[in-house]
Structures are given as C-alpha cells and as structure tokens.
Amino acid sequence: MTSPTTAEEPWPVRTVARKISEWINRLGAVWVEGQVTQISARPGTATAFLTLRDPSADISLTVTCAPALLRGMELTEGSRVVVHGRPSYFAGRGTLSLRVDEIRAVGVGELLARIERLRQLLGAEGLFDQRRKRRLPFLPGRVGLITGRASAAERDVLTNARARWPSVRFEVVNVAVQGPAAVPQIVEALAKLDGDPAVDVIVLARGGGSVEDLLPFSDETLCRAVAACRTPVVSAIGHEPDTPLVDHVADLRCSTPTDAGKRVVPDMAEESERIRQLRNRARRALHGWVDREHRLLDALRSRPVLADPMTPLRNRADEVRGLRDRARRVVRAELSAAYTGLEATKARLTTLGPAATLARGYAIVQRLAPDGSTHVLRRAADAPAGTSLRVRVVDGSVHAVVPEEPEQR
C-alpha cells in the first residue's frame, strides 16, 4: 500500500510510470479479438505494428509483434483476428500496447458460426418476432437514408423512389458501410434519424459484398439499435442471397437497394390509375342509384292514388256526407218517436186526471165531522137535506166537503 501524495510531496513522473507499468503487468496474457485497421511491417525492422479496433465501438489498441508472425498470413485492413499477448506500458513514451506472440485469422466458417450463434440468441429474445414489426407509412413525409457516400446503393434508392413519387424528400446520412468504423457510425446515424420527428421511415442500404464486407450488418450492437428504433426501419443490404442479421430485425427486408426505393413510396402512376378507377366506379354507382330512384318515382307517380290525388278525397267526402245524413235521419226518427210517445202519455194523463173528471160534471164530496175527521159521500142521498156543500182543492184534486148539520136550538 502506498501513501497518498500531497502537493508538498508529489511523485515524480518516473514513479507514476513505474507504478502504472506494475499494475498493467499484473493483468497477464490475454486473448483479444478485433479488426485490423492498420498494418506497418517494414523490411529490416524487428517489430511490426498493427492497430486493432473494436468492431462495435470507437476504441482501438496498438499491437506489436515479431514480423515473422505476419509472414504467410493474408491480413488486410478490415480482417478479423484473434491475438494472444500481454499488455505492456512503455514508460519512456507513456504509451500502452499489446505485445502478442500469436495471431489467428478468423475465417469465414468461424464468422458464419458466430453469426449463427448470435442469430439464435436474438431469435430467442424475440427480436425476429413478426408481431413486433411495424407497418411502413403509405406516403412518408421524409425518408431517412443511411448509406455509403456516393455509393451505387444511394443512387439506386434515390432514383427509384423519385421515379415512383417525384415529390418524396430524403434525409441522407453518409457513413462507412464496411470496416471497423461502420457499426459506430451507423448506430449514430440511426439515433440521429430516429430522433428527428420529420422522418417517417429509415432505409439502411448497402450494395453487395463478401461475408467480411457485410459483417457489420450482423453485429449485435447494430441489431439491437435497429430493434430499439421507434421509427420503422427498412433493411436493403447486399443482393438477394445476402441475409445479414439486421434483415431479420428490421421492420421490412428488401432484397436490394433498388427494391427498397420501390417499396418505401407508392407509385404515382399506379395510384393515379387506382383513383381514376375508383372515381369511375363511384360515378357508375351514383348513376345506377339515381336511375333506380328515378324509376321508383315514375312507378309511384303512375299509381292512381298519385295520378289523381283528389279522387280519394272526394270519395271520402261523399262517404262522410252519407254518414252524416244517415245520422241526422236516425236522430230525427228517434226524436219523432220520443215526441209521439210523450204526447200519448200526456193524453192518457189528461184523460185520467181529476180535472177531466170534474170537467165531465163529477165531484168528490167529503163530510167534515165535528171532530175534524172526514169521510167521502158516495151518493148525494147520503148528505142530509138542506146541507150546503163546500168544495176545496187538495193536491190538484177537487174535493166537495160537506159540513156537519148545525145543532137544533
């Protein structure tokens, strides 16, 4: 354990360099995989220099080795290698390098095997699931295009898309499409276009090439970046037989950049023809409907009730008048019969009434007793001689009242 330094007692540079070298030497020998970006092996020198770059990040490391290790190997910039060595720190220059004693080139078979293992891993995570893929917009307002600078893929996409829809707008981002810088630049371009709200779809395009050339498009970092995009992504990498992993992750896979230019926008001629056909169908349907309704109106107008609408009204008026006359006749007959019955009853009452009897010369004579009681005299002979009669009317009846004889004095 070393004591911390202070401003009064600082470490000299040599001490810091020595301690850094000691810590690095503790790491020991390691196996490292990377992509060769630079080779310097001059004849007559005892050391060859290489630059090894991480294919998924902008990080590189200097590698030194004996020139004999490079003899017989066809290493070029972009080659994938696996090296075995020890990291070392050169205190004199303050640089870190990897001194290797073995270099193995990663062959096509090994690359394909790694891609297949990554394919199974991503498939198990659901990145290839068709249910997560999104539909492309029918007519995107702006298309983002990620491709190589002045490449044939860029020209194919732009030419074919503008031939189908001349007013389509593109946001082109040129990146490296092979080599160690490809993956970081493509991921950065994806993030830029995905964050632009004006971009409705992103096209990732590259021409054909070897397995090593298309290797960046099977990189795990790039595949996960495409899967994380909120904007639909179209993959147009290589030719029809080429199927990098990004083809399975993207929302739409196109066989070539030319195919992507055709599928990202609709064809104006086809859409215009479709609109013309729809307008003709609508016109025919409208004319057919109008004709049917016109025939229906003609049929309705030809019916008698509509040909002369007043006839039913007149017939109904006649019926109403007939019913009204019948009602009047019935009421009058009922009133006449009731009046006749009333007159007959009235005549019977008049005939049977006391007034009629009196008119014929009859009277009802009652004798008034001294005690106030009365009794009817049925015959005139029943009245004492010389008796005066008194007549009164009770309840409409005429009564003759015979008073009691006066007492003999």
Secondary structure as GFF3:
##gff-version 3
##sequence-region A 1 409
A	DSSP	alpha_helix	13	25	.	.	.	ID=ss1
A	DSSP	beta_strand	30	40	.	.	.	ID=ss2
A	DSSP	beta_strand	48	53	.	.	.	ID=ss3
A	DSSP	beta_strand	60	65	.	.	.	ID=ss4
A	DSSP	three_ten_helix	67	70	.	.	.	ID=ss5
A	DSSP	beta_strand	80	90	.	.	.	ID=ss6
A	DSSP	beta_strand	95	105	.	.	.	ID=ss7
A	DSSP	alpha_helix	108	124	.	.	.	ID=ss8
A	DSSP	three_ten_helix	130	132	.	.	.	ID=ss9
A	DSSP	beta_strand	143	147	.	.	.	ID=ss10
A	DSSP	alpha_helix	152	164	.	.	.	ID=ss11
A	DSSP	beta_strand	170	174	.	.	.	ID=ss12
A	DSSP	alpha_helix	182	194	.	.	.	ID=ss13
A	DSSP	beta_strand	201	206	.	.	.	ID=ss14
A	DSSP	three_ten_helix	215	218	.	.	.	ID=ss15
A	DSSP	alpha_helix	220	228	.	.	.	ID=ss16
A	DSSP	beta_strand	233	237	.	.	.	ID=ss17
A	DSSP	alpha_helix	245	249	.	.	.	ID=ss18
A	DSSP	beta_strand	252	253	.	.	.	ID=ss19
A	DSSP	alpha_helix	257	263	.	.	.	ID=ss20
A	DSSP	alpha_helix	268	302	.	.	.	ID=ss21
A	DSSP	alpha_helix	304	307	.	.	.	ID=ss22
A	DSSP	alpha_helix	310	352	.	.	.	ID=ss23
A	DSSP	alpha_helix	354	359	.	.	.	ID=ss24
A	DSSP	beta_strand	364	368	.	.	.	ID=ss25
A	DSSP	beta_strand	374	377	.	.	.	ID=ss26
A	DSSP	three_ten_helix	380	382	.	.	.	ID=ss27
A	DSSP	beta_strand	390	394	.	.	.	ID=ss28
A	DSSP	beta_strand	397	402	.	.	.	ID=ss29
###
